[in-house]
Amino acid sequence: MTTTGPRLEEITPGNLDAALGIRVRPDQEHAVAPVVKSLAEAYVHPGVAWPRLIVDGDRPVGFLMAFFDIDWHDDGSVRRSGLWRLNIAAGEQGRGYGRFAVESVAEELRRRGTKQLHVTWHPGPDGPEGFYLGLGFRLNGETSGGQTVGVLELT
């Protein structure tokens, strides 16, 4: 990382190609949708999706998309916010950008008055469970679309 550290940028016409160029490692492609799908989902979920390019200096290093106040069970009973997608570029992993992304989403949720950050991930030995648990997420016993659900308390 540079001395100024990473930052988030809104997706704009000026950085769209950089965002679309973010690629995870080939062995991770089954576990996270490509940025192009995330941006399409953001387009059809305005006000809910929060896509951001992660930049360090002038280098695009990743992409995240948060979600705000979604109807978790599609019945009005539970509303949640959290991290929808996290794509750290293959050559940039292991440098703290994932942690930065999660901390940035947590900061935004706190700013909005949210008390919990939710995330889902593909279970299995090649998945990101250790990463999320290491950041303080706890398993809540739920699954969503076959994925494990984790919760981070934002106290």
C-alpha positions in Angstrom: 0.0 0.0 0.0 1.1 3.6 -0.5 1.8 5.9 2.4 -1.6 7.6 1.8 -3.4 4.3 2.0 -6.4 3.0 0.1 -9.6 4.9 -0.5 -13.0 4.2 -2.0 -14.3 5.8 -5.1 -17.8 6.0 -6.5 -18.1 4.2 -9.8 -18.1 6.8 -12.6 -17.6 6.9 -16.4 -14.0 7.8 -15.6 -13.2 4.6 -13.6 -15.8 2.2 -15.0 -13.2 0.3 -17.1 -10.8 0.1 -14.1 -13.7 -1.4 -12.0 -14.5 -3.9 -14.8 -10.9 -4.9 -14.9 -10.8 -6.2 -11.3 -10.3 -10.0 -11.4 -10.0 -12.3 -8.5 -7.7 -15.4 -8.6 -9.0 -18.1 -11.0 -9.6 -20.5 -8.0 -11.9 -17.8 -6.4 -14.1 -17.1 -9.5 -16.7 -19.7 -8.4 -17.2 -17.9 -5.1 -17.8 -14.3 -6.1 -19.6 -12.8 -9.0 -17.6 -10.6 -11.4 -17.8 -6.9 -11.1 -19.9 -6.5 -14.2 -22.7 -8.6 -12.6 -22.4 -6.5 -9.4 -22.8 -3.3 -11.4 -25.8 -4.6 -13.2 -27.4 -5.5 -9.9 -26.5 -2.1 -8.5 -28.3 -0.6 -11.5 -31.5 -2.5 -10.8 -31.3 -1.9 -7.0 -30.8 1.9 -6.7 -30.7 3.1 -3.2 -29.9 -0.4 -1.9 -26.6 -1.2 -3.6 -23.5 0.8 -2.8 -20.7 -0.1 -5.3 -17.2 1.3 -4.8 -13.8 0.9 -6.4 -11.0 0.4 -4.0 -8.0 2.4 -5.1 -4.5 2.7 -3.7 -2.6 5.7 -5.1 -3.7 5.6 -8.7 -4.0 1.7 -8.8 -7.4 0.0 -8.7 -7.0 -2.9 -6.3 -10.5 -4.1 -5.7 -14.2 -3.6 -5.7 -16.8 -3.8 -3.0 -20.6 -3.5 -3.0 -22.6 -3.0 0.2 -26.3 -3.3 0.6 -28.5 -1.1 2.8 -31.8 -2.0 4.5 -32.9 -5.0 2.3 -35.9 -7.1 3.1 -33.9 -10.2 4.0 -36.7 -12.7 3.9 -38.8 -10.9 1.2 -41.7 -10.7 3.7 -41.0 -7.5 5.6 -40.1 -9.3 8.8 -36.3 -8.6 8.8 -34.3 -5.7 7.3 -30.5 -6.0 7.1 -27.5 -4.2 5.7 -24.0 -5.4 5.0 -21.3 -6.5 2.5 -22.8 -7.9 -0.8 -19.6 -8.4 -2.8 -15.9 -8.2 -2.3 -13.5 -8.6 -5.2 -9.8 -8.0 -4.4 -7.6 -8.2 -7.6 -5.6 -11.4 -7.8 -2.2 -9.6 -7.6 -3.3 -7.4 -4.7 -4.5 -10.0 -2.2 -2.8 -10.3 1.2 -2.0 -6.6 1.4 -4.9 -5.5 3.7 -7.3 -4.3 1.1 -10.0 -6.8 2.1 -9.8 -5.7 5.7 -9.9 -2.1 4.5 -13.1 -2.9 2.5 -14.9 -4.5 5.5 -13.9 -1.6 7.8 -15.1 0.9 5.2 -18.5 -0.7 5.0 -18.7 -0.9 8.8 -17.9 2.8 9.0 -20.6 3.6 6.4 -23.2 1.5 8.3 -22.3 3.1 11.6 -22.7 6.5 10.0 -26.2 5.4 8.9 -27.1 4.1 12.4 -26.9 0.4 11.6 -26.0 -1.9 14.5 -24.9 -5.0 12.5 -23.0 -5.8 9.3 -24.1 -9.0 7.5 -22.1 -10.9 4.9 -22.5 -14.3 3.2 -19.8 -16.5 1.7 -19.4 -19.8 0.0 -18.6 -22.5 2.6 -15.7 -24.8 2.1 -11.9 -25.1 2.6 -11.2 -22.7 -0.3 -13.7 -20.1 0.9 -13.2 -16.8 2.8 -14.6 -18.0 6.2 -11.3 -17.7 8.0 -10.9 -14.1 6.7 -14.4 -13.1 7.9 -14.1 -14.9 11.3 -10.7 -13.3 11.8 -12.3 -9.8 11.4 -14.8 -10.6 14.2 -17.8 -11.9 12.3 -19.7 -14.7 14.0 -21.8 -17.4 12.4 -25.5 -16.9 13.2 -26.6 -20.4 12.1 -28.3 -19.2 8.9 -27.6 -19.8 5.3 -28.8 -17.7 2.4 -28.8 -19.1 -1.1 -26.5 -21.9 0.0 -24.1 -19.5 1.5 -23.0 -19.1 5.2 -24.3 -16.0 6.9 -21.9 -14.0 9.2 -22.7 -11.0 11.4 -20.4 -8.4 12.8 -21.7 -6.3 15.7 -21.0 -2.6 15.1 -20.8 -1.3 18.7 
